[in-house]
Every structure is written in C-alpha cells, then in structure tokens.
C-alpha cells in the first residue's frame, strides 16, 4: 500500500472528534470512561474506534480485559493526536487573549537552576516590555519538560538534552554552563575537613536527583571514575524545597546547582564540602521544536534571558 498517496484521503476524513477519542482512550484505557468524557454511548465509541481503525488500515489499541494499550503504530497516532489537540488549545488561548485586548500567551518550561535566579529577573524584564503578555512557567527536570515540548504543551524549554534522540527533534542554543557544588548544613562534621574523599561521602545519607536526569548521571559517573560505588542511603526527589529542608535539618548531603543554593551559602545555613569528587559543569540553554516559527513573545523572552545571564556573569566575574 502506498501510504504517501493516501495521506490526502486521511486528512479529508480525520476530524478533531476522532483525535479527541484517540487521546481519551490513550489516557483512560477504558471505553466506558472515554464515552463519559465525550458525552457518547459506549457502543458509539466502539463503532467510532472501529471506523477510525478501518480508515487507517491497522489496529490502534489492543483489546485486553482491563486495559486498551496502544499498538506500536497506534502509539504514533496517539502522539499525533495529543500534539494536534494541544496545538489547537494553545491557539484558542492565544486568540482569546488577543480578543480581550491581551498580547499573547507564552508557556515556558525551565529547570530549577534557571528558575532560581535567571528566570525571575527575565520574567520581570519581559513583563516590562509586554505588560499584558500572559506567561505560564513550569519548573521540572529536562526529561519531563522535553516531553511536554514535543507534545506542544510548552512553547520553549530552558534546560538540556537528556538523550541523543532529542537532538533530532529540538534545536538547542547554549546559554551558560551550570556549576554544581556539594553541600551540607553548616554544622555537618564533613564541613570542618579540608578534603573529603569520595568513599567518605558515601557513609552519609544523600538527597539525589532521579536517575534519568543529567545531574544524577554526572554524579554517578564521578563516583565511577573515583572507583567508588554511589551512595546507597539516598532519597530521590526533584523538589528543591524538600532538598533544602532536609539539608538544613539533618546530616544529609546533596549535589546542587550553585544558583539554587547561592542565598543559603551567603547566609551561612549551608556550606560547601571540599572534596575531589567534582562533576563537571553542564551546559544548559533554550530548546525549541525544529522547523517551527518562533513567536515574537518567545523571541523577546530569549533575548531577555540572554541579557540576564550575561549581566549575572559580568557581576560574578568583574
């Protein structure tokens, strides 16, 4: 079958109600729940799905007793449906904002190191230029943010790649390198030592980023290079507030971006531990979907962010 030749036919019959059904089935895994969400009867949902699959020429979902997992081809259709629906929703938000006299809508995802200092100042400068621009900011790890970016739930991400395949889907512009430091509460016994070996570090409890994050991967590699197993006594979290609370109230250790703990180091509540274990800084920057136009609001945001990072670098390196 020549699928390329059938694409115009596919575009002629595929409707948003079909995409909404595919998305709902993927999220709920249940015909009955999807029927309730879409205001249809279950037989109508079942018939619509059969019609969709007949047009595609393959099964989208496996019919199991208690779930409806997507097939390999079905997963591609689900991803397309979700991207299209999110794109339409974003368009509706922006259009409604403009209709009411606003100046657009910008959805930004950012890693915690960026939101600790650069992002607040960037948002203030951007709002100074565009006071009626509506901005939504989501803080998370790069792996989660890039999934949202791919599905058009974000306009741009301030973060970094987490695997090589992402380089095929996103454009990346480096903004700065992010230094990391090993820290503990000021009263921690290790803070009084001039040099702490990697093996000694593993004797204490840790708060770690999850395994699929670049910072955790860099830390694991550093322990491996030192010939030491990584800490076994650890809690994994992406919550900066939880991490800082645990650091200040226990003998827990953590490797965090310098920007995140800058204020704690200045007020003396946390101190840096001197050690030969030193993961290299990781570059972060702006990630955009490939081959898509960039809105004027996004361009202004990127310009403001570059200016803030440049000014901050100049202030710290006079």
C-alpha positions as CSV (number, residue, x, y, z in Angstrom):
1,X,0.0,0.0,0.0
2,X,1.4,3.4,-1.0
3,X,0.8,5.3,2.3
4,X,2.1,8.6,0.9
5,X,-0.6,8.6,-1.8
6,X,-3.3,8.0,0.8
7,X,-2.3,11.0,3.0
8,X,-4.7,13.5,1.3
9,X,-7.6,11.0,1.9
10,X,-6.6,10.6,5.5
11,X,-6.6,14.4,6.0
12,X,-10.0,14.6,4.4
13,X,-11.8,12.3,6.9
14,X,-9.8,12.7,10.1
15,X,-11.6,15.1,12.4
16,X,-11.0,16.6,15.9
17,X,-13.6,14.3,17.4
18,X,-11.5,11.4,16.2
19,X,-8.4,12.8,17.7
20,X,-10.3,13.5,21.0
21,X,-11.4,9.9,21.1
22,X,-7.9,8.6,20.5
23,X,-6.5,10.9,23.2
24,X,-9.2,9.9,25.7
25,X,-8.7,6.2,25.1
26,X,-4.9,6.5,25.5
27,X,-5.3,8.4,28.8
28,X,-8.1,6.3,30.3
29,X,-7.5,2.9,28.7
30,X,-11.3,2.4,29.0
31,X,-14.2,2.6,26.6
32,X,-16.7,3.4,29.3
33,X,-14.7,6.3,30.7
34,X,-14.0,7.7,27.3
35,X,-17.7,7.6,26.4
36,X,-18.5,9.6,29.6
37,X,-15.8,12.1,28.9
38,X,-17.0,12.7,25.3
39,X,-20.7,12.5,26.1
40,X,-21.3,9.5,23.9
41,X,-22.7,6.0,24.4
42,X,-20.2,3.1,24.8
43,X,-21.5,1.5,21.6
44,X,-21.0,4.8,19.7
45,X,-17.4,5.0,21.0
46,X,-16.7,1.4,20.0
47,X,-18.1,2.0,16.5
48,X,-16.1,5.2,16.0
49,X,-12.9,3.5,17.0
50,X,-13.6,0.6,14.5
51,X,-14.3,3.2,11.8
52,X,-11.0,5.0,12.6
53,X,-9.0,1.8,12.6
54,X,-10.7,0.8,9.3
55,X,-9.6,4.0,7.7
56,X,-6.0,3.7,9.0
57,X,-5.8,0.1,8.0
58,X,-4.4,-1.1,11.3
59,X,-5.4,-1.5,15.0
60,X,-4.7,1.4,17.2
61,X,-5.4,-0.3,20.6
62,X,-5.2,-3.8,21.8
63,X,-8.4,-5.1,23.3
64,X,-7.5,-6.6,26.7
65,X,-9.8,-7.4,29.6
66,X,-9.0,-4.4,31.7
67,X,-7.0,-2.1,29.5
68,X,-6.5,-0.8,26.0
69,X,-2.8,-0.4,25.4
70,X,-1.8,1.3,22.2
71,X,-0.1,-0.8,19.5
72,X,3.2,0.3,18.1
73,X,1.6,2.1,15.2
74,X,-1.2,3.3,17.5
75,X,1.3,5.0,19.7
76,X,2.4,7.2,16.8
77,X,-1.2,8.1,16.1
78,X,-1.8,8.9,19.8
79,X,1.2,11.1,19.9
80,X,0.0,13.0,16.8
81,X,-3.5,13.3,18.3
82,X,-2.2,14.8,21.5
83,X,0.2,17.2,19.7
84,X,-2.7,18.4,17.5
85,X,-5.1,18.9,20.3
86,X,-2.6,20.7,22.4
87,X,-1.7,22.9,19.5
88,X,-5.4,23.8,19.0
89,X,-5.8,24.5,22.7
90,X,-2.8,26.9,22.7
91,X,-4.2,28.6,19.6
92,X,-7.5,29.1,21.4
93,X,-5.8,30.6,24.5
94,X,-3.8,33.0,22.4
95,X,-6.7,34.0,20.3
96,X,-9.0,34.6,23.3
97,X,-6.2,36.7,25.0
98,X,-5.8,38.8,21.9
99,X,-9.6,39.2,21.5
100,X,-9.8,40.6,25.1
101,X,-7.0,43.1,24.4
102,X,-4.1,41.0,25.7
103,X,-0.8,40.5,24.0
104,X,-0.5,36.7,23.6
105,X,0.3,33.7,25.7
106,X,3.7,32.1,26.4
107,X,4.2,28.7,28.1
108,X,7.8,28.2,29.3
109,X,9.4,25.2,31.0
110,X,12.6,25.6,32.9
111,X,15.0,23.5,35.0
112,X,15.4,24.6,38.7
113,X,18.8,26.1,38.3
114,X,17.4,28.6,35.8
115,X,14.3,29.4,37.9
116,X,16.5,30.1,41.0
117,X,17.9,33.3,39.6
118,X,17.8,34.0,35.9
119,X,14.1,33.3,35.3
120,X,12.6,35.6,37.8
121,X,14.6,38.5,36.6
122,X,13.9,37.5,32.9
123,X,10.1,37.5,33.6
124,X,10.3,40.9,35.2
125,X,12.1,42.4,32.2
126,X,9.8,40.7,29.8
127,X,6.7,42.0,31.6
128,X,8.2,45.4,31.5
129,X,8.2,45.2,27.7
130,X,4.9,43.3,27.4
131,X,2.8,44.0,30.5
132,X,-0.3,42.3,29.1
133,X,1.5,39.2,27.9
134,X,0.3,36.1,29.8
135,X,3.2,33.9,30.9
136,X,2.9,30.4,32.3
137,X,6.1,28.9,33.9
138,X,6.6,25.3,34.7
139,X,9.5,24.1,36.8
140,X,10.7,20.5,36.3
141,X,13.6,18.3,35.1
142,X,14.7,18.4,31.5
143,X,13.4,14.9,30.6
144,X,9.8,15.8,31.6
145,X,9.9,19.3,30.1
146,X,11.1,18.0,26.7
147,X,8.2,15.5,26.6
148,X,5.8,18.4,27.1
149,X,7.7,20.5,24.5
150,X,7.4,17.7,21.9
151,X,3.6,17.4,22.5
152,X,3.2,21.2,22.1
153,X,2.3,21.8,25.7
154,X,5.2,24.2,26.1
155,X,6.5,26.9,23.7
156,X,10.1,26.5,24.7
157,X,12.2,25.0,27.4
158,X,15.2,26.3,29.3
159,X,17.1,23.1,30.0
160,X,19.4,20.5,28.4
161,X,19.3,17.3,26.3
162,X,18.9,14.1,28.3
163,X,19.4,11.6,25.3
164,X,20.8,11.8,21.8
165,X,17.5,11.2,20.0
166,X,16.2,14.5,21.3
167,X,18.7,16.3,19.1
168,X,16.7,15.2,16.1
169,X,13.5,16.9,17.4
170,X,14.8,20.1,19.1
171,X,17.1,23.0,18.3
172,X,19.4,23.8,21.2
173,X,21.1,27.2,21.9
174,X,23.6,27.2,24.7
175,X,23.1,29.9,27.3
176,X,25.6,29.1,30.0
177,X,27.4,26.4,32.0
178,X,25.9,25.4,35.3
179,X,28.4,24.7,38.1
180,X,27.5,22.2,40.9
181,X,28.6,22.1,44.5
182,X,28.4,19.5,47.2
183,X,26.8,21.0,50.2
184,X,25.6,20.2,53.8
185,X,24.3,22.1,56.8
186,X,26.9,24.3,58.4
187,X,27.2,22.1,61.5
188,X,27.9,18.9,59.4
189,X,31.1,17.1,60.5
190,X,32.4,17.0,57.0
191,X,32.4,20.8,56.6
192,X,35.3,21.1,59.1
193,X,37.6,18.9,56.9
194,X,40.0,20.3,54.4
195,X,39.5,17.4,52.0
196,X,36.9,14.7,52.0
197,X,37.4,11.5,49.9
198,X,34.6,10.1,47.6
199,X,34.5,6.9,49.8
200,X,33.9,9.0,52.9
201,X,31.0,10.8,51.2
202,X,29.1,7.5,50.7
203,X,29.0,7.0,54.5
204,X,26.3,9.7,54.8
205,X,22.7,10.0,53.7
206,X,22.1,11.8,50.4
207,X,19.3,13.6,48.6
208,X,19.7,12.8,44.8
209,X,18.1,13.9,41.6
210,X,16.3,11.0,39.8
211,X,18.4,8.6,37.7
212,X,17.2,9.9,34.3
213,X,18.5,13.5,35.0
214,X,21.8,14.8,33.6
215,X,23.0,15.9,37.1
216,X,22.4,12.4,38.6
217,X,24.2,10.8,35.6
218,X,27.1,13.2,36.0
219,X,27.4,12.4,39.8
220,X,27.2,8.6,39.1
221,X,30.0,8.9,36.6
222,X,32.1,10.9,39.0
223,X,31.8,8.2,41.7
224,X,32.6,5.5,39.0
225,X,35.7,7.5,37.9
226,X,36.8,7.5,41.6
227,X,36.3,3.7,41.8
228,X,33.6,4.1,44.4
229,X,30.0,2.9,44.4
230,X,27.4,5.6,44.6
231,X,25.6,6.3,47.9
232,X,23.2,3.6,48.9
233,X,21.4,5.6,51.6
234,X,19.5,8.1,49.5
235,X,16.2,9.8,48.8
236,X,15.4,10.8,45.2
237,X,13.5,14.0,44.5
238,X,13.3,16.9,42.1
239,X,11.9,19.2,44.9
240,X,14.3,21.9,45.7
241,X,12.4,23.0,48.8
242,X,12.3,19.4,50.2
243,X,16.0,19.0,49.5
244,X,17.0,22.3,51.2
245,X,14.7,21.5,54.2
246,X,16.4,18.1,54.6
247,X,19.9,19.6,54.3
248,X,19.2,22.3,56.9
249,X,17.7,19.8,59.4
250,X,19.9,16.7,59.1
251,X,23.3,15.4,58.1
252,X,22.2,14.8,54.6
253,X,24.4,15.6,51.6
254,X,23.4,16.9,48.2
255,X,25.0,18.0,44.9
256,X,23.0,21.0,43.7
257,X,23.4,23.8,41.1
258,X,25.3,26.8,42.6
259,X,22.5,29.1,41.6
260,X,20.0,27.1,43.7
261,X,22.0,27.4,47.0
262,X,23.6,30.8,46.5
263,X,21.5,32.5,49.1
264,X,22.0,29.7,51.6
265,X,25.7,29.9,51.2
266,X,25.6,33.7,51.8
267,X,23.5,33.4,54.9
268,X,25.7,30.6,56.3
269,X,22.9,28.0,56.7
270,X,24.7,25.7,54.2
271,X,28.4,25.2,53.5
272,X,30.3,23.6,50.6
273,X,32.2,20.4,51.3
274,X,35.7,20.3,50.0
275,X,36.2,17.1,48.0
276,X,38.0,15.7,45.0
277,X,34.6,14.5,43.7
278,X,33.8,17.2,41.3
279,X,31.3,16.6,38.5
280,X,31.9,18.9,35.5
281,X,29.5,21.8,34.9
282,X,26.7,21.0,32.4
283,X,25.6,23.5,29.7
284,X,22.0,24.5,29.6
285,X,20.2,26.6,27.1
286,X,17.0,27.2,25.1
287,X,15.3,24.3,23.4
288,X,12.7,24.8,20.6
289,X,10.9,22.4,18.3
290,X,12.7,22.0,15.0
291,X,11.3,23.7,11.9
292,X,8.7,25.7,13.6
293,X,8.3,29.5,13.6
294,X,9.2,31.2,16.9
295,X,6.7,33.8,18.2
296,X,7.7,37.3,18.9
297,X,6.9,36.8,22.6
298,X,9.2,33.8,22.7
299,X,12.0,35.8,20.9
300,X,11.6,38.6,23.5
301,X,11.8,36.1,26.3
302,X,15.0,34.5,24.9
303,X,16.6,38.0,24.4
304,X,15.7,39.0,28.0
305,X,17.1,35.7,29.3
306,X,20.4,36.1,27.5
307,X,20.8,39.6,28.8
308,X,20.1,38.5,32.4
309,X,22.6,35.6,32.2
310,X,25.2,37.9,30.6
311,X,24.7,40.6,33.3
312,X,24.9,38.0,36.1
313,X,28.1,36.5,34.6
314,X,29.7,40.0,34.4
315,X,28.7,40.7,38.0
316,X,30.2,37.5,39.3
317,X,33.4,37.8,37.2
318,X,34.3,41.5,37.2
